[in-house]
Amino acid sequence: MDDALRYGNRLIVIDDGRIIKDFDQAKKEKLTRSNLDTFFA
């Protein structure tokens, strides 16, 4: 998760083969690990 936040200019969250969230670089820079954890709870 930390690497997903640290590297790249885009972050895509996939569930069951479908994209459920697509963050561009500006939105990704505001994310925290806690934000990402909510998708996997």
C-alpha positions as CSV (number, residue, x, y, z in Angstrom):
1,M,0.0,0.0,0.0
2,D,2.8,2.4,0.9
3,D,4.5,1.8,-2.5
4,A,1.1,2.3,-4.3
5,L,1.0,5.8,-2.7
6,R,4.7,6.6,-3.2
7,Y,5.2,5.6,-6.8
8,G,3.5,6.4,-10.0
9,N,1.2,9.1,-11.2
10,R,-2.1,7.3,-11.0
11,L,-3.8,4.8,-8.7
12,I,-6.5,2.4,-9.7
13,V,-8.5,0.3,-7.2
14,I,-9.9,-2.8,-8.7
15,D,-12.5,-5.2,-7.2
16,D,-13.6,-8.4,-8.8
17,G,-12.1,-7.3,-12.1
18,R,-13.9,-3.9,-12.2
19,I,-12.4,-0.5,-11.6
20,I,-14.0,1.0,-8.5
21,K,-11.8,4.1,-8.0
22,D,-9.4,5.9,-10.3
23,F,-7.2,8.6,-8.8
24,D,-5.2,10.9,-11.0
25,Q,-1.9,12.3,-9.6
26,A,-3.5,15.3,-7.9
27,K,-6.0,13.2,-6.0
28,K,-3.5,10.5,-5.3
29,E,-1.1,13.0,-3.6
30,K,-3.9,13.7,-1.0
31,L,-4.5,10.0,-0.2
32,T,-3.2,8.3,3.0
33,R,-2.9,4.6,3.8
34,S,-6.0,4.9,5.9
35,N,-7.9,6.1,2.9
36,L,-6.8,3.1,0.9
37,D,-7.5,0.7,3.8
38,T,-11.2,1.6,3.5
39,F,-11.4,-0.1,0.1
40,F,-10.2,-3.4,1.6
41,A,-12.2,-3.6,4.8
